[in-house]
Amino acid sequence: MDSKNKKKDDQKKSTKSNGNSKSQSKSQSKSTSAAQKKKQARFGEEHEGKLLEFFVDEVKDIYFAEHEALKALKKMEKAATSKALKDSIVQHHGETEEQIKRLEQVFELLGEKPSKKKCEGILGIIKDGEGVIEDTEENTMVRDVAVIIASQKLEHYEITSYGSLAELARTLGKDDVAELLEVTLDEEKKTDVSLTVLAEESINEEASNE
């Protein structure tokens, strides 16, 4: 090989080598960045045990809340007048049963046995809802308005709880747990929207004409 061709060959090898080096450097930088973000998102190791303990307690709290919600939904279905609202509550009842099973999966992933922690918050919301329903007449659309309000108060509590728990799960590096909680969070949001639509499209107007 003459000196001119050898020089070109050396330049090609040098370019290829630099390209591989840059690619590796970029890959390492990306990996380091991801690791840094994960580290920044997590609590210090000395505090993580306490955070996990708190997280498990909050899962027990919402587990209790979902069981109480099942009982409340049965009462709401009985109190509702319109078929559309009754059907919506029945559907939500079925979803709640699945959400309880999903929470049991969460306990399993956490290495814990499913257990409940009494939640005064949900008990207060349910009691308030029962009072609103009792203050309205049976078989009226005004009572259906009360049922929707009571149901949405439950939904908003659950949306807040699941949203916060999902974020905590990711902070703890438990993405599999977070994904389960986010499935339920999406269901709760959809239920809340469907109740709002039901109220706006028919029940509120019918109640105003009674």
C-alpha positions as CSV (number, residue, x, y, z in Angstrom):
1,M,0.0,0.0,0.0
2,D,1.5,3.4,-1.0
3,S,1.8,6.2,1.6
4,K,-1.2,8.2,0.2
5,N,-3.6,5.2,0.4
6,K,-2.3,4.3,3.8
7,K,-3.0,7.8,5.1
8,K,-6.6,7.7,3.8
9,D,-7.1,4.3,5.4
10,D,-5.8,5.6,8.7
11,Q,-8.1,8.6,8.5
12,K,-11.1,6.3,8.0
13,K,-10.2,4.2,11.0
14,S,-9.7,7.3,13.1
15,T,-13.1,8.7,12.0
16,K,-14.8,5.4,12.8
17,S,-13.1,5.1,16.1
18,N,-14.2,8.7,17.0
19,G,-17.7,7.9,16.0
20,N,-17.9,4.8,18.2
21,S,-16.3,6.8,21.0
22,K,-18.9,9.6,20.7
23,S,-21.8,7.0,20.6
24,Q,-20.5,5.2,23.7
25,S,-20.0,8.5,25.4
26,K,-23.6,9.6,24.5
27,S,-25.0,6.3,25.7
28,Q,-23.1,6.5,29.0
29,S,-24.2,10.1,29.5
30,K,-27.8,9.2,28.9
31,S,-27.5,6.3,31.3
32,T,-25.9,8.5,33.9
33,S,-28.6,11.2,33.4
34,A,-31.3,8.6,34.0
35,A,-29.6,7.3,37.1
36,Q,-29.2,10.9,38.4
37,K,-32.9,11.6,37.8
38,K,-33.9,8.4,39.6
39,K,-31.6,9.3,42.5
40,Q,-32.9,12.8,42.8
41,A,-36.5,11.5,42.8
42,R,-35.8,9.1,45.7
43,F,-35.5,9.9,49.3
44,G,-32.3,9.2,51.1
45,E,-31.8,5.6,52.2
46,E,-32.1,6.6,55.9
47,H,-35.6,8.0,55.3
48,E,-36.8,5.5,52.7
49,G,-37.8,2.9,55.3
50,K,-40.1,5.5,57.0
51,L,-41.6,6.5,53.7
52,L,-42.3,2.9,52.7
53,E,-44.0,2.4,56.1
54,F,-46.1,5.4,55.6
55,F,-46.9,4.3,52.0
56,V,-48.1,0.9,53.2
57,D,-50.3,2.6,55.8
58,E,-51.9,4.7,53.2
59,V,-52.6,1.6,51.0
60,K,-54.3,0.1,54.0
61,D,-56.3,3.3,54.3
62,I,-57.6,3.3,50.7
63,Y,-58.2,-0.5,51.0
64,F,-60.6,0.3,53.9
65,A,-62.1,3.2,52.0
66,E,-62.9,1.0,49.0
67,H,-64.7,-1.6,51.1
68,E,-66.8,1.2,52.7
69,A,-67.5,2.7,49.3
70,L,-69.0,-0.7,48.2
71,K,-71.5,-0.4,51.0
72,A,-72.3,3.2,50.2
73,L,-72.8,2.5,46.5
74,K,-75.4,-0.1,47.4
75,K,-77.4,2.5,49.4
76,M,-77.0,5.0,46.6
77,E,-78.3,2.6,44.0
78,K,-81.3,2.0,46.2
79,A,-81.9,5.7,46.7
80,A,-81.5,6.6,43.0
81,T,-84.6,7.2,40.9
82,S,-83.5,7.3,37.3
83,K,-82.4,4.1,35.5
84,A,-79.4,5.9,34.0
85,L,-78.1,6.8,37.4
86,K,-78.8,3.3,38.8
87,D,-76.9,1.7,35.9
88,S,-74.0,4.1,36.5
89,I,-73.8,3.1,40.1
90,V,-74.0,-0.6,39.4
91,Q,-71.1,-0.2,36.9
92,H,-69.1,1.7,39.5
93,H,-69.8,-1.0,42.1
94,G,-68.4,-3.6,39.8
95,E,-65.3,-1.5,39.1
96,T,-64.8,-1.0,42.8
97,E,-64.7,-4.8,43.4
98,E,-62.0,-5.0,40.7
99,Q,-60.1,-2.1,42.3
100,I,-60.1,-4.0,45.7
101,K,-58.6,-7.0,43.9
102,R,-56.0,-4.7,42.4
103,L,-55.1,-3.3,45.8
104,E,-54.6,-6.9,46.9
105,Q,-52.1,-7.3,44.1
106,V,-50.4,-4.1,45.4
107,F,-50.1,-5.7,48.9
108,E,-48.6,-8.8,47.3
109,L,-46.0,-6.8,45.5
110,L,-45.2,-5.0,48.7
111,G,-44.8,-8.3,50.5
112,E,-47.7,-7.5,52.8
113,K,-50.9,-9.2,53.7
114,P,-54.1,-7.2,52.7
115,S,-55.3,-5.4,55.7
116,K,-57.4,-2.3,56.5
117,K,-56.7,0.9,58.4
118,K,-59.7,2.8,59.6
119,C,-60.2,5.9,57.5
120,E,-62.1,8.6,59.3
121,G,-62.0,10.8,56.1
122,I,-64.0,8.4,54.0
123,L,-66.4,7.7,56.9
124,G,-67.1,11.4,57.2
125,I,-67.7,11.8,53.4
126,I,-70.1,8.8,53.4
127,K,-72.0,10.1,56.4
128,D,-72.2,13.6,54.8
129,G,-73.6,11.9,51.6
130,E,-76.2,10.0,53.5
131,G,-77.3,13.2,55.2
132,V,-77.7,14.9,51.9
133,I,-79.8,12.0,50.5
134,E,-82.0,11.9,53.6
135,D,-82.8,15.6,53.2
136,T,-84.4,15.0,49.8
137,E,-87.7,13.2,48.9
138,E,-87.8,9.7,47.6
139,N,-88.5,9.0,43.9
140,T,-87.5,12.6,42.9
141,M,-84.8,13.9,40.6
142,V,-83.7,16.2,43.3
143,R,-82.7,13.1,45.3
144,D,-80.8,11.9,42.2
145,V,-78.9,15.2,42.2
146,A,-78.0,14.5,45.9
147,V,-76.9,10.9,45.0
148,I,-74.6,12.3,42.3
149,I,-73.1,14.8,44.7
150,A,-72.5,12.2,47.3
151,S,-71.0,9.8,44.8
152,Q,-68.7,12.5,43.4
153,K,-67.4,13.4,46.8
154,L,-66.3,9.8,47.1
155,E,-64.7,9.9,43.7
156,H,-62.7,13.1,44.5
157,Y,-61.4,11.5,47.7
158,E,-60.3,8.4,45.8
159,I,-58.8,10.4,42.9
160,T,-56.7,12.4,45.3
161,S,-55.6,9.2,47.2
162,Y,-54.7,7.2,44.1
163,G,-52.9,10.0,42.5
164,S,-50.7,10.7,45.6
165,L,-50.1,7.0,46.1
166,A,-49.0,6.4,42.5
167,E,-46.5,9.3,42.8
168,L,-45.1,7.9,46.1
169,A,-44.8,4.4,44.6
170,R,-42.6,5.9,41.8
171,T,-40.5,7.8,44.3
172,L,-39.9,4.5,46.1
173,G,-38.9,2.9,42.8
174,K,-41.9,0.6,42.8
175,D,-43.1,1.2,39.2
176,D,-45.1,-2.0,39.1
177,V,-47.2,-0.8,42.1
178,A,-47.5,2.7,40.5
179,E,-48.9,1.2,37.3
180,L,-51.6,-0.7,39.2
181,L,-52.6,2.4,41.1
182,E,-52.7,4.5,37.9
183,V,-55.1,2.1,36.3
184,T,-57.5,2.6,39.2
185,L,-56.9,6.4,39.1
186,D,-57.9,6.5,35.4
187,E,-61.1,4.6,36.2
188,E,-62.0,7.0,39.1
189,K,-61.5,10.0,36.8
190,K,-63.7,8.5,34.1
191,T,-66.4,7.7,36.6
192,D,-66.3,11.3,37.9
193,V,-66.6,12.7,34.4
194,S,-69.5,10.3,33.5
195,L,-71.4,11.5,36.6
196,T,-70.9,15.1,35.6
197,V,-72.2,14.5,32.1
198,L,-75.2,12.6,33.5
199,A,-76.0,15.5,35.8
200,E,-75.6,18.2,33.1
201,E,-77.4,16.4,30.3
202,S,-80.5,15.3,32.1
203,I,-80.8,15.0,35.9
204,N,-80.1,18.6,36.9
205,E,-82.6,20.0,34.4
206,E,-85.3,17.5,35.4
207,A,-84.8,18.3,39.0
208,S,-85.2,22.0,38.4
209,N,-88.6,21.3,36.9
210,E,-90.0,19.4,39.9
